[in-house]
Amino acid sequence: MNNRMNIEDKYFKLIKARTKTVEMRLNTRNRQAILPGDTITFTNNQTKEELTTRVIKKEAYKSFTELYKHYPREAIGGSTRPSDMLEYFSTEEIEKYGALAITIALVEEK
């Protein structure tokens, strides 16, 4: 299955450079349906450029604090503080859904 997600320019560039290998999202019902082997097409919010990745694995956590303990800074886009996620999600959303780490690999264009 192909999934689509919008992403900020700085994170899009890191995925494209193969530096960011873990996408962090809320563990909503839609995200729970994502499986290893699926693809995710990311759309750059600024430029509308797209790139496709393959899902390698996904792991659910109770919070972004727990998620951050399991991944190197570079893999998650350079952030060092779980509180950075409050820029994107409310405390209530995080408590309700928890966090999801989706390990991805860039799909080579043919």
C-alpha atoms as an extended CHARMM CRD file, in Angstrom:
* protein
*
       110  EXT
         1         1  MET       CA              0.0000000000        0.0000000000        0.0000000000  PROA      1               0.0000000000
         2         2  ASN       CA              1.2020000000        3.5110000000       -0.7410000000  PROA      2               0.0000000000
         3         3  ASN       CA              0.6920000000        6.1260000000        1.9550000000  PROA      3               0.0000000000
         4         4  ARG       CA              1.0250000000        9.8750000000        1.5400000000  PROA      4               0.0000000000
         5         5  MET       CA              2.3690000000       12.3540000000        4.0840000000  PROA      5               0.0000000000
         6         6  ASN       CA              3.2140000000       16.0360000000        3.9970000000  PROA      6               0.0000000000
         7         7  ILE       CA              6.5290000000       17.0540000000        5.5160000000  PROA      7               0.0000000000
         8         8  GLU       CA              8.4650000000       20.2280000000        6.2260000000  PROA      8               0.0000000000
         9         9  ASP       CA             11.1850000000       21.2450000000        3.7850000000  PROA      9               0.0000000000
        10        10  LYS       CA             14.0900000000       20.7060000000        6.2070000000  PROA      10              0.0000000000
        11        11  TYR       CA             13.0130000000       17.1220000000        6.9690000000  PROA      11              0.0000000000
        12        12  PHE       CA             12.2540000000       16.3890000000        3.3200000000  PROA      12              0.0000000000
        13        13  LYS       CA             15.8300000000       17.3620000000        2.4450000000  PROA      13              0.0000000000
        14        14  LEU       CA             17.2270000000       15.1250000000        5.1980000000  PROA      14              0.0000000000
        15        15  ILE       CA             15.2440000000       12.1360000000        3.9200000000  PROA      15              0.0000000000
        16        16  LYS       CA             16.3900000000       12.8820000000        0.3800000000  PROA      16              0.0000000000
        17        17  ALA       CA             20.0000000000       12.9920000000        1.6140000000  PROA      17              0.0000000000
        18        18  ARG       CA             19.4090000000        9.6360000000        3.3720000000  PROA      18              0.0000000000
        19        19  THR       CA             20.2560000000       11.1980000000        6.7300000000  PROA      19              0.0000000000
        20        20  LYS       CA             16.7970000000       11.0650000000        8.3210000000  PROA      20              0.0000000000
        21        21  THR       CA             15.7220000000        7.4230000000        8.3690000000  PROA      21              0.0000000000
        22        22  VAL       CA             12.9680000000        7.5140000000       10.9820000000  PROA      22              0.0000000000
        23        23  GLU       CA              9.7300000000        9.4360000000       10.5260000000  PROA      23              0.0000000000
        24        24  MET       CA              7.9120000000       10.2880000000       13.7580000000  PROA      24              0.0000000000
        25        25  ARG       CA              4.1430000000       10.6250000000       13.8340000000  PROA      25              0.0000000000
        26        26  LEU       CA              1.2380000000       10.1450000000       16.1900000000  PROA      26              0.0000000000
        27        27  ASN       CA              0.1470000000        6.5130000000       16.4030000000  PROA      27              0.0000000000
        28        28  THR       CA             -3.3230000000        7.1820000000       15.0000000000  PROA      28              0.0000000000
        29        29  ARG       CA             -5.5880000000        4.5270000000       13.5010000000  PROA      29              0.0000000000
        30        30  ASN       CA             -4.4830000000        5.4850000000        9.9600000000  PROA      30              0.0000000000
        31        31  ARG       CA             -0.8070000000        5.1990000000       10.8910000000  PROA      31              0.0000000000
        32        32  GLN       CA             -1.3950000000        1.8500000000       12.6050000000  PROA      32              0.0000000000
        33        33  ALA       CA             -2.4120000000        0.4570000000        9.1980000000  PROA      33              0.0000000000
        34        34  ILE       CA              1.0660000000        1.1350000000        7.7640000000  PROA      34              0.0000000000
        35        35  LEU       CA              3.0520000000       -2.0830000000        7.4020000000  PROA      35              0.0000000000
        36        36  PRO       CA              6.6780000000       -2.9320000000        6.6290000000  PROA      36              0.0000000000
        37        37  GLY       CA              7.0130000000       -3.1760000000        2.8560000000  PROA      37              0.0000000000
        38        38  ASP       CA              4.4960000000       -0.3800000000        2.2430000000  PROA      38              0.0000000000
        39        39  THR       CA              5.6290000000        2.8410000000        0.6360000000  PROA      39              0.0000000000
        40        40  ILE       CA              5.2340000000        6.4020000000        1.8400000000  PROA      40              0.0000000000
        41        41  THR       CA              5.2910000000        9.2670000000       -0.6260000000  PROA      41              0.0000000000
        42        42  PHE       CA              6.3270000000       12.4540000000        1.1380000000  PROA      42              0.0000000000
        43        43  THR       CA              5.2880000000       15.8330000000       -0.2710000000  PROA      43              0.0000000000
        44        44  ASN       CA              7.4750000000       18.8130000000        0.6000000000  PROA      44              0.0000000000
        45        45  ASN       CA              5.1670000000       21.4360000000        2.1560000000  PROA      45              0.0000000000
        46        46  GLN       CA              7.1850000000       24.2620000000        0.6350000000  PROA      46              0.0000000000
        47        47  THR       CA              8.1580000000       23.0840000000       -2.8490000000  PROA      47              0.0000000000
        48        48  LYS       CA              5.5150000000       20.3500000000       -3.4290000000  PROA      48              0.0000000000
        49        49  GLU       CA              8.3410000000       18.0350000000       -4.5800000000  PROA      49              0.0000000000
        50        50  GLU       CA              7.6850000000       14.3810000000       -3.8180000000  PROA      50              0.0000000000
        51        51  LEU       CA              9.8430000000       11.4070000000       -2.9160000000  PROA      51              0.0000000000
        52        52  THR       CA              8.9550000000        7.8250000000       -2.1450000000  PROA      52              0.0000000000
        53        53  THR       CA             10.2930000000        5.6850000000        0.6740000000  PROA      53              0.0000000000
        54        54  ARG       CA              9.7890000000        2.0740000000        1.6990000000  PROA      54              0.0000000000
        55        55  VAL       CA              8.7630000000        1.2040000000        5.2450000000  PROA      55              0.0000000000
        56        56  ILE       CA             11.3830000000       -1.0180000000        6.8710000000  PROA      56              0.0000000000
        57        57  LYS       CA              9.7550000000       -1.2860000000       10.3020000000  PROA      57              0.0000000000
        58        58  LYS       CA              7.5370000000        0.6140000000       12.6790000000  PROA      58              0.0000000000
        59        59  GLU       CA              7.4740000000        0.7800000000       16.4410000000  PROA      59              0.0000000000
        60        60  ALA       CA              4.8810000000        2.2970000000       18.7580000000  PROA      60              0.0000000000
        61        61  TYR       CA              5.7850000000        4.1320000000       21.9620000000  PROA      61              0.0000000000
        62        62  LYS       CA              3.7180000000        5.6650000000       24.7580000000  PROA      62              0.0000000000
        63        63  SER       CA              5.3510000000        9.0410000000       24.1680000000  PROA      63              0.0000000000
        64        64  PHE       CA              7.9370000000       10.8450000000       22.1100000000  PROA      64              0.0000000000
        65        65  THR       CA             10.1310000000       10.8350000000       25.2160000000  PROA      65              0.0000000000
        66        66  GLU       CA             10.2540000000        7.0320000000       25.0160000000  PROA      66              0.0000000000
        67        67  LEU       CA             10.7680000000        7.0900000000       21.2400000000  PROA      67              0.0000000000
        68        68  TYR       CA             13.7250000000        9.4820000000       21.5070000000  PROA      68              0.0000000000
        69        69  LYS       CA             15.5180000000        7.0450000000       23.8340000000  PROA      69              0.0000000000
        70        70  HSD       CA             15.7150000000        4.4340000000       21.0490000000  PROA      70              0.0000000000
        71        71  TYR       CA             17.0240000000        6.3880000000       18.0520000000  PROA      71              0.0000000000
        72        72  PRO       CA             20.1390000000        8.4220000000       17.3030000000  PROA      72              0.0000000000
        73        73  ARG       CA             19.6030000000       12.1360000000       16.8500000000  PROA      73              0.0000000000
        74        74  GLU       CA             20.5890000000       12.0700000000       13.1710000000  PROA      74              0.0000000000
        75        75  ALA       CA             18.0710000000        9.3210000000       12.3090000000  PROA      75              0.0000000000
        76        76  ILE       CA             15.1310000000       11.3500000000       13.6390000000  PROA      76              0.0000000000
        77        77  GLY       CA             16.0790000000       14.5780000000       11.9050000000  PROA      77              0.0000000000
        78        78  GLY       CA             18.4750000000       16.2010000000       14.3420000000  PROA      78              0.0000000000
        79        79  SER       CA             16.0690000000       16.9790000000       17.1580000000  PROA      79              0.0000000000
        80        80  THR       CA             17.3410000000       16.3560000000       20.6690000000  PROA      80              0.0000000000
        81        81  ARG       CA             14.2500000000       17.1860000000       22.7370000000  PROA      81              0.0000000000
        82        82  PRO       CA             10.9520000000       15.3290000000       22.7160000000  PROA      82              0.0000000000
        83        83  SER       CA              9.2880000000       18.6510000000       23.5510000000  PROA      83              0.0000000000
        84        84  ASP       CA             10.1320000000       19.7410000000       19.9730000000  PROA      84              0.0000000000
        85        85  MET       CA              7.1910000000       17.5660000000       18.8860000000  PROA      85              0.0000000000
        86        86  LEU       CA              4.8150000000       20.0020000000       20.6230000000  PROA      86              0.0000000000
        87        87  GLU       CA              5.3610000000       22.2250000000       17.5940000000  PROA      87              0.0000000000
        88        88  TYR       CA              3.3640000000       19.6680000000       15.5830000000  PROA      88              0.0000000000
        89        89  PHE       CA              1.1380000000       17.8470000000       18.0750000000  PROA      89              0.0000000000
        90        90  SER       CA             -0.7030000000       18.8700000000       21.2420000000  PROA      90              0.0000000000
        91        91  THR       CA             -0.0100000000       17.2580000000       24.6130000000  PROA      91              0.0000000000
        92        92  GLU       CA             -3.5390000000       15.8410000000       24.5030000000  PROA      92              0.0000000000
        93        93  GLU       CA             -2.9440000000       14.2010000000       21.1080000000  PROA      93              0.0000000000
        94        94  ILE       CA              0.3250000000       12.6650000000       22.2800000000  PROA      94              0.0000000000
        95        95  GLU       CA             -1.3270000000       11.2970000000       25.4390000000  PROA      95              0.0000000000
        96        96  LYS       CA             -4.2520000000        9.9070000000       23.4170000000  PROA      96              0.0000000000
        97        97  TYR       CA             -2.3410000000        8.2750000000       20.5480000000  PROA      97              0.0000000000
        98        98  GLY       CA              1.2620000000        7.8530000000       21.6450000000  PROA      98              0.0000000000
        99        99  ALA       CA              4.1910000000        8.0680000000       19.2370000000  PROA      99              0.0000000000
       100       100  LEU       CA              5.1070000000        6.0390000000       16.1840000000  PROA      100             0.0000000000
       101       101  ALA       CA              8.5930000000        5.5680000000       14.7460000000  PROA      101             0.0000000000
       102       102  ILE       CA              8.5400000000        4.5540000000       11.0930000000  PROA      102             0.0000000000
       103       103  THR       CA             11.9320000000        3.4360000000        9.8070000000  PROA      103             0.0000000000
       104       104  ILE       CA             12.1790000000        4.2510000000        6.0960000000  PROA      104             0.0000000000
       105       105  ALA       CA             14.5430000000        3.8420000000        3.1640000000  PROA      105             0.0000000000
       106       106  LEU       CA             14.5170000000        6.0040000000        0.0680000000  PROA      106             0.0000000000
       107       107  VAL       CA             13.2410000000        4.1960000000       -3.0300000000  PROA      107             0.0000000000
       108       108  GLU       CA             15.5260000000        4.6500000000       -6.0080000000  PROA      108             0.0000000000
       109       109  GLU       CA             13.8830000000        6.3230000000       -8.9950000000  PROA      109             0.0000000000
       110       110  LYS       CA             14.1320000000        4.4590000000      -12.2740000000  PROA      110             0.0000000000
